């Protein structure tokens, strides 16, 4: 009887605390061609139970007032049919999905600098962007996706056109019944004007945390403190869970100095730095009750050909960091 009482007490504590399980996610890169369940198996082996599925829309320049999306010239994984097929494969193996439609500006220019040159252009761009998001809001509802991300790193657009975003959130909720977030860049996350209207404060967490070539875990954790204070201040203000809509580190020297750097420079491979940076992030955030979890940047469908001993990019695939993530996600 005492054992039963203790079990009931424990169950009551766990369920009444209001804590959801952490989101142990990966950012699943869209495939050029249709994939099979084989592409999902390595995600399960790293103990991830969530994945971000990321269809894309394209903008010709920072001042072009239209988004091109869901066309045959795009990769399979970047279109609606590919996103749907990917969600089905993930769900079939028990992996939950955040649907995260994103914009790519030609030549890789930063989306945060998208800025129309006239009111007419802003209205045209808003109409086009709304169509882009609503297409995937409808897909999210059709597939019963738990989380929809309505934008990624668009701070100029967000800060200059708050009325549009208020209307977009309202309209999205008319067709989609799940939870909403928006993914703002690490240096602008406190300036989004609508955190009170969404369910998660979404941050692409590429905060600079060390200037050392191969920093140890303690140095990296110390480097997190001022950023963590800013995050908790915003979290307390809105009382919303914080979700790292993207996080990750390259396996390269000075990985904590400018973690957003996605240049294609080779060499200076540093697996220890990547391991330490991920460990520091997990130890700082994953035990916090206000922290929802995050999506590791990034994970490719062709696991056997991805990452490896000469790769200094973000992916952990076929690198020592796979074991780091596997261990923390298992917890």
PEKAPE-V609684 format. One line per field, one symbol per residue. psi: psi as a letter, one per 40 degrees, with the letter a starting at -180 (. if undefined). A space follows every 10 residues. Layout:
# PEKAPE-V609684
psi=???
This chain:
# PEKAPE-V609684
psi=dddddddddd dddddeeehi iihgiihhhh idihiaeded dddddefiei ihhgiiiihd ieehfihhif ideiideeid dddddddddd ddeehihhhg hiihhhefih deehhieidd dddddddddd dddddddddd ddefhdhhhe ihgfdddddd fddddddddd ddedeheaii iihiideede ehefdeeidi hhhhffhhei eidgiidddd dddedddddd dddddddefi ihhgdiiiii giifdedgee hfieiiafhg dddddddddd dddddeehde hdaihhhihi dgddeibide headiehfid eddddddddd .
